[in-house]
């Protein structure tokens, strides 16, 4: 009954609005003419801060009106829950043109008459992947020029209400909101919507979506771009279609557009890497039966007769080599000649990806009017937080104006605190990795003992060895620790970056990016670096093992090598991160929105206003894109730094990215409020991070092939130590295992039992046997293999780097046709502007303007001639 009364009350309140004959899904003021460019919301709660918040709102809204903005308030009685006030903001023409000049916004002056690219005859084959022309290019291409109030007749202004797109309008309004003052508190001038949101004066501030995503708006003035984006881009069934980048840029702004352009290009390039990776994997699969090493391990007459030394002290027993038969066969899938080819290929692929992306980026800069966009000019605008917190002022040597600054001593103290905090957290990661290593060392003996005595594990005991069981459980534990540390550090990184008080938005993003990336790099990759470059390298030998903290014996690699364990580690961390990331990105926002809208769904749809619908969505914060880039760059590291151990990594990344594009587009279109449009002409500091990882990947893959895989020892044996011409690799396993006399075991290492009374056992190393005068010292073959490994690293690095730099030099960053178009557009734009100035000067001369002298007219004509000559 109570809910029925509330519903009747709600209907009565709505009748007031329905009398105005306006659709509740409208994006206009009550007059149906003025467009809503931004919405502020607040709850009028009667607590001790109520009067202060009311005063702030009055002052803030009064100052917004003084700045020229028009406001319209929806009373809380007219909201769905009867608690929220909505303040709708409209920017009139005079405000738009004033701030368009301040923000240096480019607007059309003439339709582009430069011929488009010649059509490719193979384009017909790509027709199934194409989108309709109206979706791909929602508006004509124009020559543009920065807006100037004095030259309004120069621009193609057909309709003042639609001349500036909604994304431009919300960008202008947001600029005003972030700088509008709302009073003085504690002797300091306070301003900016961000502070008002933080202190609870307003609960939300957002621009509106133009319609519902699942159906078109009833208003004929609505562009329905959100609906188009959902139908043509944000649904998973459209995964094979190209992305409507121009429409994305028009609706969300260049910054989000450039992200999806980069993600789409990265995914396209992954297709080539995935195909080559699958071919290399299939090569390993089809040659498994020809692998002499696994044949000898599995042979009862060879592997079955080789008794291996215990893998842990006291508890572990002697074991036969052929018990690792299955794992040695599977290790050949990734440890074969194709591994070397793929490592070299990926070193070149990375260069091709980065160089071709620069060309793609240059084309987008031209098409999206970002050629002359100076990011510094946009980003050098001081952050409102910087202006508010820095009370001291000094003269800017460029503008000669007084502006706030942070004293050097204060900067030094803040940087010291920041650096110490980052160092502490990186140390915490390293400590957690050491804890995982200790776990591996401590539980190995338990797994070995359990698997020997448990009858239930017999069917899978050949595949699930103690080494593999330890590796899998340690990888899962490591993944859980990674996720927990990430969750905490994200908040710490934002806090210490805020504490540094960066001067500009660009500085803020760059500092936060470097902190987060450094942490994530160590967090995600440290365990892979351990398995790849440290595990099994400092073991010692029976009777003289090395111990961590003088207690836990260092791990040994499987007789077939450590590469299969690196593959396991990489697969679990990479796949786990991708699955967890998609759950966070898609399912969590959907659940939150469902929970928030559960009451609203009980009400008639025509009574649920556009601003209320958007209010119930999640917020796509200023760092929304930052997390998207970070996720993809970490993935990029997985498929480049360790790809020699897992050729299927690019295929996993490709499948994830096909899903990622649609998940990101779906959540942005359906689950999040419309973000404020922002400009960007590149992917920013991420480009430098990708370049650094590309160079590092060559080094890591060379070391993986040399030290983690068994390729170099096999090649040395093949060319220098093989004793059979008919089967050069026969005898390799026996050659790679050294002999140890069991009676030489110290009491600490000796197994408790030796039921079969073995005399000798074998271990993986190149050392002299017990009856040699150089007992247990390294043989000459060990030094030959080490020399070959170092030579291979030097040769591979130099070859790949030479090819990389040659390819980078051969491929220009800007395509030739784009260069020509940029020059042509600059020339035509200057010509149009000069002709306009000449016409204005003629008018002034005709009207008898004394200031318009004949010399000025001649000078203007001369400038036009000079421009033509140039």
VEXKE-497348 format. One line per 10 residues: number of its first residue (from 1); their letters; for each residue x, y negated, z negated of C-alpha. Coordinates in pm, whole numbers, plus 50000, padded with zeros to 5 digits. Layout:
<pts>
NUM	a	X,Y,Z  ...
</pts>
This chain:
<pts>
1	xxxxxxxxxx	50000,50000,50000  50281,49763,49908  50456,49822,50241  50121,49766,50417  50077,49429,50245  50432,49328,50340  50365,49425,50701  50043,49217,50714  50231,48921,50566  50497,48969,50831
11	xxxxxxxxxx	50235,48969,51109  50080,48646,50975  50419,48475,50975  50480,48591,51330  50147,48454,51453  50284,48103,51395  50557,48169,51648  50340,48362,51893  50119,48052,51921  50412,47879,52086
21	xxxxxxxxxx	50383,48134,52370  50755,48211,52364  50904,48559,52397  51085,48667,52083  51357,48806,52309  51423,48453,52439  51769,48296,52433  51628,47941,52437  51507,47689,52181  51133,47666,52116
31	xxxxxxxxxx	51100,47422,52408  51212,47704,52642  51465,47469,52808  51770,47431,52582  51986,47743,52576  52101,47891,52242  52483,47886,52257  52554,47996,51900  52366,48115,51592  52449,48066,51223
41	xxxxxxxxxx	52268,48264,50955  52249,48236,50578  52058,48375,50282  51924,48116,50037  52007,48306,49716  51947,48117,49390  52273,48185,49208  52518,47950,49036  52681,47863,49372  52346,47781,49533
51	xxxxxxxxxx	52364,47401,49505  52725,47390,49622  52646,47606,49927  52341,47394,50007  52552,47078,49994  52818,47234,50220  52555,47340,50474  52393,46997,50481  52727,46825,50532  52845,47079,50792
61	xxxxxxxxxx	52524,47069,50997  52515,46689,50975  52871,46674,51112  52782,46918,51391  52501,46686,51496  52739,46391,51481  52968,46587,51717  52675,46598,51962  52543,46951,51905  52169,47009,51875
71	xxxxxxxxxx	52033,47235,51599  51706,47419,51543  51638,47616,51223  51421,47927,51190  51271,47941,50842  51324,48254,50635  50946,48313,50641  50978,48383,51011  51260,48638,50977  51200,49014,50968
81	xxxxxxxxxx	51293,49055,50601  51173,48714,50485  51517,48625,50342  51744,48502,50625  51753,48154,50776  51883,48120,51134  52037,47796,51266  52036,47790,51646  52293,47567,51817  52275,47413,52163
91	xxxxxxxxxx	52556,47219,52332  52411,46946,52559  52578,46845,52886  52766,46550,52733  52931,46775,52472  53020,47042,52728  53194,46803,52967  53381,46632,52681  53529,46954,52545  53576,47115,52887
101	xxxxxxxxxx	53829,46838,52947  53988,46894,52604  54019,47270,52665  54139,47220,53023  53866,47446,53162  53886,47503,53537  53566,47458,53738  53476,47504,54110  53548,47230,54362  53509,47424,54689
111	xxxxxxxxxx	53425,47776,54800  53738,47980,54875  53795,48005,55251  54111,48219,55235  54039,48548,55420  54016,48852,55198  54254,49145,55228  54233,49364,55538  54015,49666,55465  54190,49996,55417
121	xxxxxxxxxx	54062,50263,55662  54075,50515,55374  53828,50306,55169  53539,50517,55295  53683,50811,55097  53657,50601,54778  53291,50509,54833  53160,50753,54565  53378,50572,54308  53268,50221,54407
131	xxxxxxxxxx	53007,50003,54238  52764,49773,54428  52923,49453,54556  52688,49238,54345  52814,49414,54030  53182,49404,54125  53174,49037,54235  52883,48866,54058  52970,48517,54188  53155,48369,54488
141	xxxxxxxxxx	53524,48288,54474  53604,47917,54446  53898,47682,54453  53911,47535,54105  54058,47238,53922  54069,47131,53555  53752,46946,53460  53763,46568,53428  53468,46353,53319  53576,46077,53559
151	xxxxxxxxxx	53557,46307,53865  53222,46479,53811  53105,46421,54170  53408,46620,54290  53284,46947,54137  53013,47179,54271  52752,47088,54007  52423,47224,54143  52254,47263,53804  52389,47118,53480
161	xxxxxxxxxx	52224,47392,53274  52409,47673,53457  52730,47498,53567  52916,47622,53258  52875,47998,53210  52747,48127,52871  53099,48251,52783  53242,47902,52849  52964,47744,52644  53017,47969,52340
171	xxxxxxxxxx	53391,47909,52362  53336,47531,52349  53089,47556,52058  53323,47788,51869  53604,47531,51915  53384,47267,51750  53269,47502,51472  53625,47596,51373  53722,47229,51334  53410,47066,51196
181	xxxxxxxxxx	53456,46932,50837  53208,47003,50558  53335,46791,50270  53615,46746,50021  53682,46993,49739  53958,46972,49479  54097,46666,49657  54140,46855,49987  53947,46808,50309  53767,47132,50395
191	xxxxxxxxxx	53659,47235,50744  53588,47527,50973  53318,47793,51000  53568,48063,50898  53598,47917,50546  53221,47885,50520  53182,48250,50614  53449,48356,50364  53290,48167,50073  52939,48292,50155
201	xxxxxxxxxx	52788,47960,50264  52692,48129,50591  52654,48504,50634  52723,48522,51008  52816,48312,51314  52786,48456,51664  52687,48385,52026  52385,48574,52160  52371,48863,52403  52162,48760,52702
211	xxxxxxxxxx	51909,49048,52677  51852,49396,52537  52094,49647,52681  51838,49913,52781  51595,49689,52972  51586,49359,53154  51457,49047,52981  51110,48918,53072  51251,48564,53104  51328,48493,53474
221	xxxxxxxxxx	51608,48253,53372  51805,48535,53208  52098,48681,53405  52058,49027,53244  52434,49078,53258  52434,49290,52941  52180,49526,53099  52390,49549,53417  52705,49622,53216  52529,49897,53025
231	xxxxxxxxxx	52376,50062,53332  52685,50041,53554  52974,50056,53306  52896,50155,52947  52732,50494,53008  52952,50803,53002  52788,50942,53318  52956,50654,53506  53305,50773,53398  53412,50832,53760
241	xxxxxxxxxx	53316,50480,53872  53547,50179,53890  53508,49910,53624  53324,49581,53707  53617,49369,53584  53484,49037,53722  53153,49087,53540  53333,49190,53219  53544,48875,53242  53240,48659,53313
251	xxxxxxxxxx	53041,48800,53018  53314,48856,52756  53596,48627,52867  53943,48686,53012  54100,48830,52698  53864,49129,52684  53867,49155,53064  54246,49189,53075  54234,49464,52810  53992,49677,53013
261	xxxxxxxxxx	54192,49607,53330  54507,49733,53156  54333,50036,53004  54181,50129,53342  54514,50091,53521  54695,50295,53253  54434,50571,53290  54472,50572,53671  54850,50606,53639  54808,50886,53382
271	xxxxxxxxxx	54637,51093,53651  54968,51133,53839  55159,51219,53519  54888,51467,53417  54900,51646,53755  55280,51684,53741  55257,51793,53374  55001,52062,53459  55222,52188,53745  55518,52214,53504
281	xxxxxxxxxx	55299,52397,53251  55175,52639,53519  55534,52703,53623  55611,52807,53264  55294,53020,53254  55367,53205,53579  55733,53267,53492  55665,53400,53139  55713,53758,53254  56047,53672,53416
291	xxxxxxxxxx	56193,53513,53103  56489,53733,53007  56518,53587,52654  56166,53685,52548  56202,54021,52724  56508,54101,52513  56341,53977,52193  56033,54192,52260  56230,54500,52370  56228,54757,52082
301	xxxxxxxxxx	56571,54874,52194  56719,54523,52168  56502,54291,51955  56374,54584,51752  56728,54685,51657  56852,54336,51563  56814,54277,51188  56786,53906,51103  56905,53747,50779  56630,53637,50535
311	xxxxxxxxxx	56476,53294,50600  56458,53203,50231  56647,53290,49914  56565,53594,49701  56194,53629,49796  56231,53681,50171  56338,54012,50317  56540,54117,50619  56331,54119,50935  56350,54250,51289
321	xxxxxxxxxx	56386,54006,51576  56100,54154,51779  55848,54034,51517  55876,53691,51689  55794,53840,52029  55469,53647,52092  55602,53310,51973  55913,53349,52194  55690,53418,52496  55475,53111,52426
331	xxxxxxxxxx	55781,52891,52371  55877,52958,52733  55563,52768,52840  55736,52446,52734  56104,52539,52722  56199,52602,53084  56369,52434,53379  56052,52238,53458  56093,52063,53121  56407,51890,53248
341	xxxxxxxxxx	56238,51786,53572  55935,51652,53384  56150,51453,53138  56328,51281,53430  55998,51230,53615  55836,51064,53311  56133,50828,53274  56067,50707,53631  55686,50717,53589  55706,50476,53294
351	xxxxxxxxxx	55896,50226,53509  55647,50259,53795  55359,50208,53551  55506,49892,53399  55615,49741,53732  55287,49811,53911  55097,49674,53610  55288,49345,53645  55168,49328,54007  54811,49411,53905
361	xxxxxxxxxx	54830,49148,53632  54959,48888,53879  54665,48958,54111  54420,48921,53824  54582,48592,53718  54517,48457,54067  54161,48594,54095  54067,48472,53746  54219,48121,53778  54493,48185,53523
371	xxxxxxxxxx	54792,48096,53743  54843,47754,53587  54706,47863,53252  54965,47779,52994  54901,48010,52702  55125,47787,52496  54902,47490,52572  54598,47682,52451  54764,47856,52160  54970,47559,52038
381	xxxxxxxxxx	54648,47422,51900  54707,47457,51528  54515,47722,51336  54251,47560,51112  54395,47760,50818  54738,47609,50883  54596,47258,50895  54401,47317,50574  54683,47474,50367  54972,47251,50478
391	xxxxxxxxxx	54932,46921,50297  55265,46767,50405  55288,46593,50742  55563,46498,50985  55582,46340,51330  55566,46577,51629  55863,46486,51855  55658,46566,52169  55322,46401,52094  55461,46142,51848
401	xxxxxxxxxx	55162,46216,51626  55159,46309,51258  55072,46675,51204  55087,46917,50907  55393,47133,50852  55516,47399,50610  55844,47311,50431  56143,47535,50509  56178,47649,50146  55814,47760,50136
411	xxxxxxxxxx	55860,47945,50467  56171,48123,50336  55996,48238,50017  55694,48364,50212  55913,48550,50463  56112,48713,50180  55791,48838,50015  55658,48955,50353  55981,49133,50449  56009,49302,50110
421	xxxxxxxxxx	55649,49424,50134  55699,49569,50484  56026,49734,50376  55853,49886,50072  55577,50037,50285  55820,50174,50545  56015,50329,50255  55687,50476,50129  55632,50644,50467  55983,50789,50462
431	xxxxxxxxxx	55923,50912,50105  55596,51076,50214  55775,51242,50506  56041,51377,50267  55756,51505,50047  55612,51691,50348  55957,51836,50424  55984,51952,50061  55638,52108,50103  55760,52294,50412
441	xxxxxxxxxx	56065,52423,50228  55870,52516,49913  55579,52703,50076  55779,52888,50340  55879,53162,50096  55516,53192,49982  55393,53234,50340  55668,53487,50416  55578,53695,50110  55202,53667,50174
451	xxxxxxxxxx	55221,53770,50538  55435,54073,50466  55194,54210,50204  54852,54103,50340  54692,54377,50553  54420,54138,50679  54680,53936,50871  54816,54234,51065  54617,54169,51386  54762,53817,51421
461	xxxxxxxxxx	55090,53862,51239  55281,53868,51567  55157,53519,51663  55113,53363,51318  55469,53377,51189  55571,53218,50856  55745,52941,51055  55428,52865,51254  55201,52882,50949  55430,52642,50763
471	xxxxxxxxxx	55449,52408,51065  55071,52398,51122  54979,52336,50756  55256,52076,50718  55138,51899,51036  54780,51884,50904  54899,51756,50566  55117,51499,50741  54819,51382,50951  54605,51329,50639
481	xxxxxxxxxx	54886,51126,50475  54924,50920,50796  54552,50831,50795  54553,50734,50426  54863,50515,50457  54722,50351,50772  54397,50264,50596  54579,50091,50309  54856,49924,50512  54614,49759,50759
491	xxxxxxxxxx	54479,49548,50474  54827,49479,50334  54954,49368,50678  54667,49121,50725  54717,48986,50371  55091,48923,50410  55041,48769,50758  54780,48532,50613  55023,48452,50330  55291,48349,50583
501	xxxxxxxxxx	55048,48085,50721  55146,48114,51091  55121,47784,51275  54929,47894,51587  54697,48177,51687  54970,48321,51908  55218,48327,51619  54959,48494,51397  54883,48771,51647  55251,48830,51729
511	xxxxxxxxxx	55354,48857,51363  55069,49089,51276  55139,49298,51586  55505,49349,51497  55424,49441,51135  55152,49686,51230  55348,49841,51515  55664,49889,51306  55460,50061,51036  55258,50276,51278
521	xxxxxxxxxx	55574,50368,51470  55742,50505,51157  55417,50654,51027  55315,50848,51338  55651,50939,51485  55868,51015,51179  55748,51375,51149  55807,51435,51521  56157,51285,51494  56228,51519,51200
531	xxxxxxxxxx	56125,51834,51391  56295,51720,51712  56630,51601,51578  56684,51724,51221  56509,52055,51162  56744,52351,51202  57045,52126,51273  57195,52119,50921  57122,52469,50793  57470,52602,50726
541	xxxxxxxxxx	57506,52980,50748  57434,53282,50522  57631,53251,50202  57688,52877,50255  57343,52729,50317  57277,52356,50278  57010,52248,50029  56786,51942,49993  56829,51791,49646  57041,52098,49568
551	xxxxxxxxxx	56720,52300,49527  56534,52369,49851  56710,52543,50136  56690,52359,50469  56460,52501,50733  56578,52712,51023  56437,52706,51373  56261,53005,51519  56502,53234,51713  56329,53106,52029
561	xxxxxxxxxx	56405,52744,51932  56238,52446,51759  56062,52318,52070  55742,52516,52008  55722,52364,51658  55767,52014,51800  55486,52093,52045  55264,52204,51756  55342,51891,51554  55283,51663,51852
571	xxxxxxxxxx	54954,51831,51948  54806,51815,51598  54901,51453,51528  54814,51325,51877  54486,51517,51916  54388,51451,51554  54445,51078,51596  54241,51064,51916  53947,51258,51768  53952,51051,51448
581	xxxxxxxxxx	53982,50728,51650  53675,50810,51862  53476,50900,51549  53570,50564,51393  53496,50367,51710  53168,50525,51815  52995,50713,51537  53065,50478,51243  52926,50159,51413  52625,50356,51539
591	xxxxxxxxxx	52543,50485,51188  52588,50136,51037  52357,49980,51298  52100,50258,51261  52096,50203,50885  52063,49826,50929  51780,49854,51183  51581,50135,51023  51319,49889,50885  51308,49673,51195
601	xxxxxxxxxx	51217,49974,51410  50889,49997,51217  50787,49656,51348  50653,49579,51696  50937,49510,51938  50792,49177,52052  50822,49045,51694  51195,49123,51661  51377,48811,51783  51694,48807,51991
611	xxxxxxxxxx	51898,48640,51712  51772,48895,51458  51854,49187,51687  52210,49059,51729  52238,48978,51357  52183,49348,51278  52477,49453,51502  52837,49500,51388  53092,49217,51412  53369,49243,51673
621	xxxxxxxxxx	53629,49051,51475  53923,48844,51593  54143,49154,51555  53905,49386,51741  54122,49401,52054  54437,49423,51844  54332,49766,51712  54238,49884,52061  54581,49791,52199  54756,49944,51897
631	xxxxxxxxxx	54573,50274,51944  54669,50293,52312  55032,50189,52258  55075,50459,51989  54931,50709,52237  55173,50576,52502  55456,50659,52260  55335,51017,52222  55330,51079,52598  55668,50917,52662
641	xxxxxxxxxx	55894,50964,52358  55830,51339,52315  55683,51441,52650  55971,51683,52722  55831,51908,52450  55471,51903,52572  55400,51851,52946  55026,51864,52879  55040,51545,52666  54953,51317,52965
651	xxxxxxxxxx	54653,51542,53042  54527,51507,52683  54582,51130,52704  54399,51113,53040  54095,51299,52907  54094,51079,52594  54123,50757,52796  53837,50846,53031  53628,50882,52716  53793,50578,52552
661	xxxxxxxxxx	53692,50340,52834  53328,50442,52807  53329,50450,52425  53485,50101,52408  53244,49964,52669  52943,50133,52504  53020,50004,52154  53098,49652,52284  52777,49638,52487  52538,49811,52248
671	xxxxxxxxxx	52678,49822,51893  52857,49487,51848  52757,49125,51850  52879,48935,52153  53241,48828,52089  53344,48466,52136  53505,48431,52479  53882,48374,52479  54141,48322,52751  54455,48531,52805
681	xxxxxxxxxx	54673,48571,53113  54853,48889,53005  54855,49164,52743  55097,48947,52544  55361,49090,52311  55239,49444,52387  55420,49422,52723  55755,49384,52544  55671,49671,52307  55589,49897,52605
691	xxxxxxxxxx	55918,49799,52773  56111,49886,52456  55936,50223,52423  56006,50299,52789  56380,50255,52733  56374,50452,52405  56182,50737,52572  56473,50808,52807  56705,50853,52509  56464,51067,52303
701	xxxxxxxxxx	56379,51299,52592  56747,51344,52677  56815,51444,52315  56511,51676,52306  56624,51861,52618  56984,51877,52488  56941,51953,52118  56584,52077,52061  56530,52300,52362  56745,52603,52447
711	xxxxxxxxxx	56817,52491,52801  57181,52382,52763  57295,52694,52567  57128,52910,52833  57297,52719,53118  57638,52743,52947  57587,53117,52903  57468,53155,53263  57773,52983,53414  58051,53063,53165
721	xxxxxxxxxx	57975,53363,52946  57745,53595,53145  57882,53946,53188  57636,54075,53449  57622,53956,53809  57291,54132,53875  57113,53982,53573  57311,53676,53455  57085,53607,53154  57085,53959,53011
731	xxxxxxxxxx	57267,53969,52680  57194,53603,52602  57001,53675,52281  57276,53895,52142  57534,53633,52240  57342,53351,52064  57322,53537,51730  57618,53559,51494  57696,53847,51256  57699,53826,50874
741	xxxxxxxxxx	57817,54094,50631  57543,54144,50372  57794,54219,50098  57920,53859,50138  57586,53719,50015  57618,53526,49685  57367,53624,49420  57164,53304,49476  57084,53397,49839  57073,53775,49824
751	xxxxxxxxxx	56726,53933,49873  56591,54121,49574  56554,54442,49773  56728,54611,50067  56528,54934,50104  56684,55033,50436  57039,54961,50315  57132,54726,50599  57503,54643,50621  57491,54342,50852
761	xxxxxxxxxx	57231,54083,50952  57221,53828,51234  57158,53452,51228  57121,53182,51492  57462,53015,51541  57793,53050,51721  58038,53166,51453  58311,53429,51433  58217,53770,51283  58330,53877,50931
771	xxxxxxxxxx	58620,54089,51063  58777,53796,51254  59066,53595,51117  58854,53276,51154  58569,53437,50962  58239,53240,50990  58404,52940,51159  58254,52800,51479  58356,52975,51800  58487,52804,52111
781	xxxxxxxxxx	58147,52863,52277  57988,52636,52012  58218,52351,52115  58158,52419,52485  57781,52397,52427  57816,52078,52219  58030,51919,52492  57776,52023,52755  57491,51872,52547  57669,51539,52509
791	xxxxxxxxxx	57764,51534,52879  57404,51612,52974  57271,51324,52758  57514,51076,52914  57446,51193,53270  57065,51209,53231  57046,50868,53064  57262,50704,53330  57077,50866,53620  56734,50776,53484
801	xxxxxxxxxx	56837,50422,53386  56993,50358,53728  56677,50482,53903  56457,50280,53661  56644,49955,53719  56660,50014,54096  56283,50077,54109  56219,49767,53893  56440,49561,54126  56273,49697,54440
811	xxxxxxxxxx	55917,49621,54324  55845,49245,54302  55636,49137,54002  55402,48930,54222  55271,49075,54553  55366,48874,54862  55002,48812,54964  54922,48680,54615  55219,48440,54631  55094,48311,54966
821	xxxxxxxxxx	54738,48269,54836  54860,48081,54526  55059,47837,54743  54769,47796,54985  54520,47731,54703  54751,47477,54537  54794,47294,54864  54421,47285,54943  54329,47183,54588  54580,46896,54592
831	xxxxxxxxxx	54450,46790,54933  54090,46784,54808  54187,46585,54499  54393,46335,54700  54115,46287,54954  53872,46228,54668  54102,45964,54516  54142,45798,54855  53765,45781,54905  53720,45628,54559
841	xxxxxxxxxx	53989,45371,54637  53821,45280,54968  53492,45229,54784  53661,44997,54537  53822,44799,54822  53489,44767,54999  53325,44645,54677  53595,44379,54640  53769,44530,54336  54072,44306,54286
851	xxxxxxxxxx	54261,44580,54104  54244,44807,54411  54526,44645,54607  54634,44734,54958  54967,44859,54819  54784,45108,54596  54591,45232,54900  54912,45279,55101  55078,45458,54808  54785,45700,54778
861	xxxxxxxxxx	54793,45778,55153  55171,45826,55128  55126,46075,54844  54885,46275,55062  55135,46284,55348  55411,46393,55110  55187,46669,54975  55119,46795,55329  55492,46795,55403  55564,46991,55086
</pts>
